Amino acid sequence: MFNTNIRSFKSSTLLITTTLLCFASLATASPASVAPIPGGGTAFEGPGHACIVVRHAGARHAGHVAWGVEISRDHYLFGAVEGPSSNGSAGWFKAGSWGDMLAAFQKASLRPGRAGEPYDAIRCVPVSRPNTARAWTIARSMADRSRHYNLLNLNCLHATYAVLHDYGTANLPSPHGFFRLPNLYYNRFDGRHEWILRR
């Protein structure tokens, strides 16, 4: 009888402990809108931010642009096609904090392949419904875009446009026609705030 009571007590204690652990895990679980995404970070409903980074003296002063998109709070995916390269090393992307992104664009040593000179400035716009999965897909194409680089229709601006467009950035100018020069495109980009990277 005594042993039966002990077994019953242990079973009850185990049931209560398991129930409490389940409730505790529910209380600390991430919100339903947060989910893992390929490549790291977390998806979120937004708003997010889409950014264009410029090097004004690039391409004989026609300019050169790169990109960055927010994939979770203060976590960015960023990169560029710096030019043609047979092994794809001039096309790169990384993920990190806002500070990591700014540092990478300021110092070539922090970019894969140490590609290109420092960038001059960055502008960002809010994006109400960011599509981080599509941004990751385009980001992974940077090396291939570098291998198949074409000055007229597969250059740094087309790579930047592709990421920002698929991320969900509204009112993007076309990378063709009048705004096909990176410096003009950057000036046309409706970023309300600009951060100077090189002084």
Beta strands, then each sheet from edge to edge (+ up, - down):
strand 1: 35-36
strand 2: 42-43
strand 3: 48-55
strand 4: 64-72
strand 5: 75-81
strand 6: 91-96
strand 7: 121-127
strand 8: 193-196
sheet 1: 1+ 2-
sheet 2: 6+ 5- 4+ 3- 7+ 8-
end
